[in-house]
């Protein structure tokens, strides 16, 4: 008998339910990542740099070209994560802000990074570096639904991708984190410009005090991928 036949909450059903819960729109989902970045930098940086990068791609559909948002990345120069912390950050219901005295931001229930990500995309990759070491792990909806991914992949030492590094306007900090969304299938707006236009007012309002007090610097930019 298949030991998973009578699971209380089968992974494929659980992840589908999680994808549909918790975030009003794509702007609120990206704000969750920004919140994580600012929290991670509060006791580490005098001013935490956060950069949201949106990449469009032109596709040919029914003999017509269309420009669509293709990837989204969020960079910060906060404290970064070691392998163990990165793995916890990608686990639903876990995290580093679970006790009441640590719950001073949006992300209060250990759901922020994974939940906000899968609410908008089918794959999230995370690179985080500290102490001279960079680690990478990911979540992939296709692998979860197919039963190929039942545990958060053990973070492996990796280099921060040149693709994203070349799009950043700031120098990469000695420590930090980069979250990349791909296989976007639930982004509310079709292009990067529309996404940024709708997200910037929310982000500006939500983090106005951090920005005013120069505790955070947030930049949003968009690019068009060639080929």
MIDOSE-1310 file (N, C-alpha, C; in nm, 2 decimals, decimal comma, always signed):
residues 227
xxxx	+0,08/-0,12/+0,00/+0,00/+0,00/+0,00/+0,09/+0,13/+0,00; +0,05/+0,22/-0,08/+0,12/+0,35/-0,08/+0,10/+0,42/+0,05; +0,21/+0,45/+0,12/+0,21/+0,51/+0,25/+0,15/+0,65/+0,24; +0,14/+0,71/+0,13/+0,10/+0,85/+0,12/-0,05/+0,86/+0,07
xxxx	-0,12/+0,74/+0,06/-0,25/+0,74/+0,01/-0,35/+0,81/+0,10; -0,33/+0,80/+0,23/-0,42/+0,86/+0,33/-0,36/+0,98/+0,40; -0,28/+1,05/+0,34/-0,23/+1,17/+0,40/-0,34/+1,27/+0,43; -0,33/+1,33/+0,55/-0,44/+1,43/+0,59/-0,44/+1,55/+0,49
xxxx	-0,32/+1,59/+0,45/-0,32/+1,71/+0,36/-0,21/+1,67/+0,25; -0,26/+1,61/+0,14/-0,17/+1,58/+0,03/-0,09/+1,71/-0,02; +0,04/+1,70/-0,05/+0,12/+1,81/-0,09/+0,06/+1,89/-0,21; +0,01/+1,81/-0,31/-0,04/+1,88/-0,43/-0,16/+1,97/-0,40
xxxx	-0,25/+1,92/-0,31/-0,36/+2,00/-0,27/-0,33/+2,11/-0,18; -0,23/+2,09/-0,09/-0,19/+2,19/+0,01/-0,13/+2,31/-0,06; -0,04/+2,28/-0,16/+0,03/+2,39/-0,23/-0,07/+2,47/-0,31; -0,17/+2,40/-0,37/-0,27/+2,48/-0,45/-0,35/+2,57/-0,36
xxxx	-0,38/+2,53/-0,24/-0,46/+2,61/-0,15/-0,37/+2,73/-0,10; -0,24/+2,70/-0,07/-0,15/+2,81/-0,03/-0,13/+2,91/-0,14; -0,13/+2,87/-0,26/-0,11/+2,97/-0,37/-0,22/+3,07/-0,38; -0,34/+3,03/-0,33/-0,46/+3,12/-0,34/-0,49/+3,20/-0,22
xxxx	-0,40/+3,20/-0,12/-0,44/+3,26/+0,01/-0,33/+3,37/+0,05; -0,39/+3,47/+0,11/-0,30/+3,56/+0,19/-0,26/+3,69/+0,13; -0,26/+3,71/+0,00/-0,21/+3,83/-0,06/-0,31/+3,90/-0,15; -0,34/+4,02/-0,13/-0,44/+4,09/-0,21/-0,40/+4,10/-0,36
xxxx	-0,27/+4,13/-0,38/-0,23/+4,14/-0,52/-0,07/+4,12/-0,52; -0,02/+4,14/-0,64/+0,13/+4,12/-0,66/+0,21/+4,22/-0,59; +0,16/+4,34/-0,58/+0,23/+4,45/-0,50/+0,25/+4,41/-0,36; +0,14/+4,36/-0,30/+0,15/+4,32/-0,15/+0,24/+4,20/-0,14
xxxx	+0,25/+4,11/-0,23/+0,34/+4,00/-0,23/+0,48/+4,04/-0,23; +0,51/+4,13/-0,32/+0,65/+4,18/-0,32/+0,69/+4,26/-0,20; +0,59/+4,33/-0,14/+0,61/+4,41/-0,02/+0,65/+4,32/+0,09; +0,60/+4,19/+0,09/+0,64/+4,10/+0,20/+0,79/+4,07/+0,19
xxxx	+0,85/+4,06/+0,07/+0,99/+4,03/+0,06/+1,07/+4,15/+0,10; +1,02/+4,27/+0,07/+1,09/+4,40/+0,11/+1,08/+4,41/+0,26; +0,97/+4,37/+0,32/+0,96/+4,37/+0,47/+1,07/+4,28/+0,53; +1,09/+4,16/+0,47/+1,19/+4,07/+0,52/+1,33/+4,13/+0,51
xxxx	+1,35/+4,20/+0,40/+1,48/+4,26/+0,38/+1,51/+4,37/+0,49; +1,41/+4,45/+0,51/+1,43/+4,56/+0,60/+1,45/+4,51/+0,75; +1,37/+4,41/+0,78/+1,38/+4,35/+0,91/+1,52/+4,29/+0,93; +1,57/+4,22/+0,83/+1,70/+4,16/+0,84/+1,81/+4,26/+0,85
xxxx	+1,79/+4,39/+0,81/+1,89/+4,49/+0,81/+1,88/+4,58/+0,93; +1,78/+4,58/+1,01/+1,76/+4,68/+1,11/+1,87/+4,68/+1,21; +1,92/+4,57/+1,26/+2,03/+4,57/+1,35/+2,16/+4,54/+1,29; +2,17/+4,55/+1,16/+2,29/+4,52/+1,09/+2,34/+4,64/+1,01
xxxx	+2,25/+4,71/+0,94/+2,29/+4,82/+0,86/+2,24/+4,96/+0,91; +2,32/+5,06/+0,89/+2,26/+5,19/+0,92/+2,15/+5,22/+0,82; +2,17/+5,18/+0,69/+2,07/+5,19/+0,59/+2,07/+5,07/+0,50; +1,96/+5,00/+0,49/+1,95/+4,88/+0,42/+1,91/+4,91/+0,27
xxxx	+1,99/+4,86/+0,18/+1,96/+4,88/+0,04/+1,87/+4,76/-0,01; +1,76/+4,80/-0,08/+1,67/+4,70/-0,13/+1,65/+4,74/-0,28; +1,66/+4,64/-0,37/+1,64/+4,67/-0,51/+1,55/+4,56/-0,57; +1,44/+4,61/-0,63/+1,34/+4,52/-0,70/+1,37/+4,53/-0,85
xxxx	+1,40/+4,42/-0,91/+1,43/+4,41/-1,05/+1,32/+4,33/-1,12; +1,26/+4,39/-1,23/+1,16/+4,33/-1,31/+1,21/+4,31/-1,45; +1,20/+4,20/-1,51/+1,25/+4,17/-1,64/+1,13/+4,13/-1,73; +1,12/+4,20/-1,84/+1,02/+4,16/-1,95/+1,09/+4,08/-2,05
xxxx	+1,00/+4,00/-2,12/+1,05/+3,93/-2,24/+0,94/+3,94/-2,35; +0,99/+3,94/-2,47/+0,89/+3,95/-2,59/+0,88/+3,81/-2,64; +0,75/+3,77/-2,65/+0,72/+3,64/-2,70/+0,63/+3,66/-2,83; +0,64/+3,55/-2,92/+0,56/+3,55/-3,04/+0,44/+3,46/-3,01
xxxx	+0,32/+3,51/-3,01/+0,20/+3,44/-2,99/+0,10/+3,46/-3,10; +0,06/+3,35/-3,17/-0,03/+3,37/-3,28/+0,01/+3,47/-3,38; +0,14/+3,46/-3,42/+0,20/+3,55/-3,52/+0,21/+3,70/-3,48; +0,19/+3,72/-3,35/+0,20/+3,86/-3,29/+0,29/+3,86/-3,18
xxxx	+0,37/+3,97/-3,16/+0,46/+3,98/-3,05/+0,39/+4,04/-2,93; +0,43/+4,00/-2,81/+0,37/+4,06/-2,69/+0,48/+4,07/-2,59; +0,48/+4,18/-2,51/+0,58/+4,19/-2,41/+0,52/+4,16/-2,27; +0,58/+4,07/-2,20/+0,53/+4,02/-2,07/+0,63/+4,02/-1,97
xxxx	+0,59/+4,04/-1,84/+0,69/+4,03/-1,73/+0,73/+3,89/-1,72; +0,86/+3,87/-1,71/+0,92/+3,73/-1,72/+0,98/+3,68/-1,59; +1,05/+3,77/-1,52/+1,12/+3,74/-1,40/+1,12/+3,86/-1,30; +1,12/+3,83/-1,17/+1,13/+3,94/-1,07/+1,24/+3,90/-0,97
xxxx	+1,32/+3,99/-0,93/+1,42/+3,96/-0,83/+1,42/+4,07/-0,73; +1,45/+4,03/-0,60/+1,46/+4,13/-0,49/+1,60/+4,11/-0,42; +1,67/+4,21/-0,42/+1,81/+4,21/-0,36/+1,81/+4,29/-0,23; +1,89/+4,25/-0,13/+1,91/+4,33/-0,02/+2,06/+4,31/+0,03
xxxx	+2,11/+4,41/+0,10/+2,24/+4,40/+0,16/+2,24/+4,38/+0,31; +2,13/+4,31/+0,36/+2,12/+4,29/+0,50/+2,21/+4,18/+0,55; +2,18/+4,11/+0,66/+2,27/+4,03/+0,73/+2,29/+3,89/+0,66; +2,21/+3,86/+0,56/+2,23/+3,73/+0,49/+2,19/+3,61/+0,58
xxxx	+2,19/+3,49/+0,52/+2,16/+3,37/+0,60/+2,26/+3,26/+0,57; +2,28/+3,18/+0,68/+2,37/+3,06/+0,66/+2,28/+2,95/+0,60; +2,33/+2,84/+0,58/+2,26/+2,73/+0,51/+2,13/+2,69/+0,59; +2,15/+2,67/+0,72/+2,04/+2,63/+0,81/+1,92/+2,73/+0,81
xxxx	+1,96/+2,86/+0,82/+1,86/+2,96/+0,82/+1,78/+2,98/+0,69; +1,86/+2,96/+0,58/+1,80/+2,97/+0,45/+1,70/+2,86/+0,43; +1,73/+2,74/+0,48/+1,64/+2,63/+0,46/+1,51/+2,65/+0,54; +1,53/+2,71/+0,66/+1,41/+2,74/+0,75/+1,32/+2,84/+0,68
xxxx	+1,39/+2,94/+0,62/+1,32/+3,05/+0,55/+1,23/+3,01/+0,44; +1,26/+2,89/+0,38/+1,18/+2,84/+0,27/+1,08/+2,74/+0,31; +1,07/+2,71/+0,44/+0,98/+2,61/+0,49/+0,85/+2,68/+0,54; +0,74/+2,64/+0,49/+0,61/+2,70/+0,54/+0,59/+2,68/+0,69
xxxx	+0,55/+2,78/+0,75/+0,53/+2,78/+0,90/+0,65/+2,78/+0,98; +0,77/+2,80/+0,92/+0,89/+2,82/+1,00/+0,95/+2,95/+0,97; +1,07/+2,98/+1,03/+1,13/+3,11/+1,01/+1,20/+3,16/+1,14; +1,24/+3,28/+1,13/+1,32/+3,34/+1,24/+1,24/+3,45/+1,32
xxxx	+1,11/+3,47/+1,29/+1,03/+3,57/+1,36/+0,90/+3,51/+1,41; +0,92/+3,40/+1,49/+0,80/+3,33/+1,53/+0,75/+3,37/+1,67; +0,85/+3,42/+1,75/+0,81/+3,46/+1,89/+0,75/+3,60/+1,89; +0,66/+3,64/+1,99/+0,59/+3,77/+1,99/+0,69/+3,89/+1,99
xxxx	+0,80/+3,88/+2,06/+0,89/+3,99/+2,06/+0,97/+4,02/+1,93; +0,96/+3,92/+1,84/+1,02/+3,94/+1,71/+0,92/+3,98/+1,60; +0,79/+3,99/+1,63/+0,69/+4,01/+1,53/+0,66/+4,16/+1,52; +0,75/+4,23/+1,46/+0,73/+4,38/+1,45/+0,72/+4,43/+1,31
xxxx	+0,69/+4,33/+1,22/+0,68/+4,37/+1,08/+0,56/+4,30/+1,01; +0,56/+4,29/+0,88/+0,45/+4,22/+0,81/+0,46/+4,07/+0,83; +0,58/+4,02/+0,82/+0,60/+3,88/+0,82/+0,61/+3,82/+0,96; +0,49/+3,77/+1,01/+0,48/+3,73/+1,15/+0,47/+3,58/+1,17
xxxx	+0,44/+3,50/+1,07/+0,40/+3,37/+1,09/+0,49/+3,27/+1,02; +0,61/+3,31/+0,97/+0,70/+3,22/+0,90/+0,65/+3,18/+0,76; +0,56/+3,26/+0,71/+0,50/+3,22/+0,58/+0,54/+3,32/+0,47; +0,61/+3,43/+0,51/+0,64/+3,54/+0,42/+0,70/+3,50/+0,29
xxxx	+0,83/+3,45/+0,30/+0,90/+3,42/+0,18/+0,84/+3,31/+0,09; +0,81/+3,19/+0,14/+0,75/+3,09/+0,06/+0,61/+3,13/+0,01; +0,53/+3,18/+0,10/+0,39/+3,20/+0,07/+0,37/+3,32/-0,04; +0,44/+3,43/-0,01/+0,44/+3,54/-0,11/+0,49/+3,50/-0,24
xxxx	+0,59/+3,41/-0,24/+0,65/+3,37/-0,37/+0,56/+3,28/-0,45; +0,51/+3,18/-0,39/+0,43/+3,08/-0,47/+0,29/+3,14/-0,50; +0,26/+3,25/-0,44/+0,13/+3,31/-0,47/+0,14/+3,38/-0,61; +0,26/+3,40/-0,66/+0,29/+3,47/-0,78/+0,36/+3,39/-0,89
xxxx	+0,43/+3,29/-0,85/+0,52/+3,22/-0,95/+0,52/+3,07/-0,91; +0,58/+3,00/-1,01/+0,59/+2,85/-0,99/+0,73/+2,81/-0,95; +0,82/+2,90/-0,94/+0,96/+2,87/-0,89/+1,01/+2,99/-0,83; +1,07/+2,97/-0,71/+1,15/+3,07/-0,64/+1,29/+3,02/-0,60
xxxx	+1,39/+3,10/-0,64/+1,53/+3,06/-0,61/+1,58/+3,17/-0,51; +1,65/+3,12/-0,41/+1,71/+3,22/-0,31/+1,86/+3,19/-0,30; +1,94/+3,30/-0,31/+2,08/+3,30/-0,28/+2,10/+3,39/-0,16; +2,18/+3,34/-0,07/+2,20/+3,43/+0,05/+2,35/+3,40/+0,09
xxxx	+2,41/+3,51/+0,13/+2,56/+3,50/+0,16/+2,59/+3,58/+0,29; +2,68/+3,52/+0,36/+2,74/+3,58/+0,48/+2,86/+3,51/+0,52; +2,96/+3,58/+0,58/+3,08/+3,52/+0,62/+3,16/+3,46/+0,51; +3,15/+3,52/+0,39/+3,23/+3,47/+0,27/+3,17/+3,35/+0,20
xxxx	+3,05/+3,30/+0,24/+2,99/+3,19/+0,18/+2,85/+3,22/+0,12; +2,83/+3,18/+0,00/+2,70/+3,20/-0,06/+2,63/+3,07/-0,08; +2,50/+3,06/-0,03/+2,42/+2,94/-0,04/+2,30/+2,96/-0,13; +2,25/+2,85/-0,19/+2,14/+2,86/-0,28/+2,04/+2,74/-0,25
xxxx	+1,91/+2,77/-0,25/+1,81/+2,67/-0,24/+1,68/+2,72/-0,32; +1,58/+2,64/-0,33/+1,46/+2,68/-0,41/+1,34/+2,61/-0,37; +1,23/+2,65/-0,42/+1,10/+2,58/-0,42/+1,05/+2,58/-0,57; +0,99/+2,46/-0,61/+0,94/+2,45/-0,75/+0,80/+2,38/-0,74
xxxx	+0,70/+2,45/-0,78/+0,56/+2,40/-0,78/+0,55/+2,27/-0,86; +0,61/+2,27/-0,98/+0,59/+2,15/-1,06/+0,65/+2,02/-0,98; +0,76/+2,04/-0,92/+0,83/+1,93/-0,84/+0,75/+1,89/-0,72; +0,69/+1,99/-0,65/+0,61/+1,96/-0,53/+0,48/+1,89/-0,57
xxxx	+0,41/+1,93/-0,68/+0,28/+1,87/-0,72/+0,31/+1,73/-0,77; +0,42/+1,71/-0,84/+0,46/+1,58/-0,89/+0,51/+1,48/-0,78; +0,53/+1,53/-0,66/+0,58/+1,45/-0,56/+0,73/+1,43/-0,56; +0,80/+1,50/-0,64/+0,95/+1,49/-0,65/+1,02/+1,58/-0,55
xxxx	+0,95/+1,67/-0,49/+1,01/+1,76/-0,39/+0,92/+1,76/-0,27; +0,96/+1,69/-0,16/+0,89/+1,69/-0,04/+0,96/+1,76/+0,08; +1,08/+1,79/+0,06/+1,16/+1,86/+0,16/+1,23/+1,98/+0,09; +1,25/+2,09/+0,17/+1,32/+2,20/+0,11/+1,46/+2,15/+0,08
xxxx	+1,51/+2,17/-0,05/+1,64/+2,12/-0,08/+1,75/+2,18/+0,01; +1,84/+2,09/+0,05/+1,95/+2,14/+0,13/+2,03/+2,24/+0,06; +2,05/+2,36/+0,12/+2,12/+2,47/+0,05/+2,26/+2,42/+0,01; +2,30/+2,46/-0,11/+2,44/+2,43/-0,16/+2,52/+2,55/-0,18
xxxx	+2,65/+2,54/-0,16/+2,73/+2,66/-0,19/+2,72/+2,69/-0,34; +2,71/+2,81/-0,37/+2,69/+2,85/-0,51/+2,73/+3,00/-0,53; +2,75/+3,04/-0,65/+2,78/+3,18/-0,68/+2,66/+3,25/-0,72; +2,65/+3,38/-0,68/+2,54/+3,46/-0,72/+2,54/+3,48/-0,87
xxxx	+2,43/+3,45/-0,94/+2,43/+3,44/-1,09/+2,47/+3,58/-1,15; +2,55/+3,57/-1,25/+2,60/+3,68/-1,33/+2,48/+3,75/-1,39; +2,38/+3,68/-1,43/+2,26/+3,73/-1,50/+2,20/+3,84/-1,41; +2,18/+3,81/-1,28/+2,12/+3,91/-1,19/+2,22/+4,01/-1,15
xxxx	+2,34/+3,97/-1,13/+2,45/+4,07/-1,09/+2,46/+4,18/-1,19; +2,45/+4,15/-1,31/+2,46/+4,25/-1,42/+2,35/+4,35/-1,42; +2,23/+4,32/-1,36/+2,12/+4,41/-1,36/+2,11/+4,50/-1,24; +2,19/+4,46/-1,14/+2,19/+4,54/-1,01/+2,26/+4,68/-1,04
xxxx	+2,20/+4,78/-0,98/+2,26/+4,91/-0,99/+2,36/+4,94/-0,88; +2,35/+4,87/-0,77/+2,44/+4,89/-0,66/+2,54/+4,78/-0,65; +2,65/+4,81/-0,57/+2,75/+4,71/-0,55/+2,69/+4,60/-0,45; +2,73/+4,48/-0,47/+2,68/+4,37/-0,39/+2,75/+4,38/-0,25
xxxx	+2,67/+4,37/-0,15/+2,72/+4,38/-0,01/+2,80/+4,26/+0,03; +2,88/+4,27/+0,14/+2,95/+4,16/+0,19/+2,86/+4,05/+0,24; +2,73/+4,09/+0,27/+2,63/+3,99/+0,31/+2,50/+4,04/+0,25; +2,41/+3,95/+0,23/+2,28/+3,99/+0,17/+2,20/+3,87/+0,12
xxxx	+2,09/+3,90/+0,05/+2,00/+3,79/+0,00/+1,94/+3,84/-0,13; +1,92/+3,74/-0,22/+1,86/+3,77/-0,35/+1,75/+3,66/-0,37; +1,63/+3,71/-0,39/+1,51/+3,62/-0,42/+1,47/+3,64/-0,56; +1,46/+3,53/-0,64/+1,43/+3,54/-0,78/+1,30/+3,46/-0,80
xxxx	+1,20/+3,53/-0,86/+1,08/+3,46/-0,90/+1,08/+3,43/-1,05; +1,05/+3,31/-1,09/+1,04/+3,28/-1,24/+0,92/+3,19/-1,26; +0,89/+3,16/-1,39/+0,77/+3,09/-1,42/+0,65/+3,16/-1,36; +0,64/+3,29/-1,38/+0,54/+3,38/-1,33/+0,40/+3,34/-1,39
xxxx	+0,31/+3,31/-1,31/+0,18/+3,28/-1,37/+0,06/+3,35/-1,30; +0,09/+3,42/-1,19/-0,02/+3,49/-1,12/+0,01/+3,64/-1,09; +0,10/+3,69/-1,17/+0,13/+3,84/-1,16/+0,01/+3,91/-1,21; -0,04/+4,01/-1,14/-0,16/+4,08/-1,17/-0,14/+4,16/-1,30
xxxx	-0,03/+4,22/-1,31/+0,00/+4,32/-1,43/+0,08/+4,25/-1,53; +0,06/+4,29/-1,66/+0,13/+4,22/-1,77/+0,27/+4,25/-1,79; +0,31/+4,38/-1,77/+0,44/+4,42/-1,79/+0,51/+4,48/-1,67; +0,64/+4,49/-1,68/+0,72/+4,54/-1,56/+0,68/+4,68/-1,53
xxxx	+0,66/+4,76/-1,63/+0,63/+4,90/-1,60/+0,50/+4,91/-1,53; +0,40/+4,83/-1,57/+0,27/+4,83/-1,50/+0,28/+4,78/-1,36; +0,36/+4,68/-1,34/+0,38/+4,63/-1,21/+0,45/+4,73/-1,12; +0,55/+4,80/-1,16/+0,62/+4,90/-1,08/+0,53/+5,02/-1,06
xxxx	+0,46/+5,06/-1,16/+0,37/+5,17/-1,14/+0,27/+5,15/-1,03; +0,22/+5,03/-1,02/+0,12/+4,99/-0,92/+0,18/+4,96/-0,78; +0,31/+4,91/-0,78/+0,37/+4,87/-0,66/+0,44/+4,99/-0,59; +0,49/+5,08/-0,66/+0,57/+5,19/-0,60/+0,49/+5,27/-0,50
xxxx	+0,36/+5,30/-0,53/+0,28/+5,38/-0,43/+0,26/+5,30/-0,30; +0,23/+5,17/-0,31/+0,21/+5,09/-0,19/+0,34/+5,08/-0,11; +0,45/+5,06/-0,18/+0,58/+5,04/-0,11/+0,62/+5,18/-0,05; +0,60/+5,28/-0,12/+0,64/+5,42/-0,07/+0,56/+5,45/+0,06
xxxx	+0,43/+5,42/+0,06/+0,35/+5,44/+0,17/+0,38/+5,35/+0,29; +0,41/+5,22/+0,26/+0,43/+5,13/+0,36/+0,56/+5,15/+0,44; +0,66/+5,19/+0,36/+0,80/+5,21/+0,42/+0,85/+5,35/+0,43; +0,75/+5,45/+0,43/+0,78/+5,59/+0,42/+0,87/+5,63/+0,54
xxxx	+0,84/+5,57/+0,66/+0,92/+5,61/+0,78/+1,06/+5,56/+0,77; +1,08/+5,44/+0,72/+1,21/+5,38/+0,71/+1,29/+5,47/+0,61; +1,22/+5,50/+0,50/+1,29/+5,58/+0,39/+1,32/+5,72/+0,45; +1,23/+5,79/+0,51/+1,25/+5,92/+0,57/+1,36/+5,92/+0,67
xxxx	+1,37/+5,82/+0,75/+1,47/+5,81/+0,86/+1,60/+5,76/+0,80; +1,61/+5,73/+0,67/+1,73/+5,68/+0,60/+1,77/+5,55/+0,66; +1,67/+5,47/+0,70/+1,70/+5,33/+0,75/+1,69/+5,23/+0,63; +1,63/+5,28/+0,52/+1,61/+5,19/+0,41/+1,61/+5,28/+0,28
xxxx	+1,67/+5,22/+0,18/+1,67/+5,28/+0,04/+1,61/+5,17/-0,05; +1,50/+5,20/-0,12/+1,43/+5,11/-0,20/+1,43/+5,16/-0,35; +1,47/+5,07/-0,44/+1,48/+5,11/-0,58/+1,40/+5,00/-0,66; +1,33/+5,05/-0,76/+1,25/+4,96/-0,85/+1,30/+4,99/-0,99
xxxx	+1,33/+4,88/-1,06/+1,38/+4,90/-1,20/+1,33/+4,79/-1,29; +1,32/+4,82/-1,42/+1,27/+4,72/-1,52/+1,36/+4,71/-1,64; +1,37/+4,59/-1,69/+1,46/+4,57/-1,81/+1,38/+4,48/-1,91; +1,43/+4,48/-2,03/+1,38/+4,40/-2,14/+1,49/+4,30/-2,17
xxx	+1,45/+4,17/-2,16/+1,55/+4,06/-2,19/+1,56/+4,04/-2,34; +1,68/+4,04/-2,39/+1,71/+4,02/-2,54/+1,70/+3,87/-2,57; +1,64/+3,84/-2,68/+1,64/+3,70/-2,73/+1,53/+3,62/-2,66
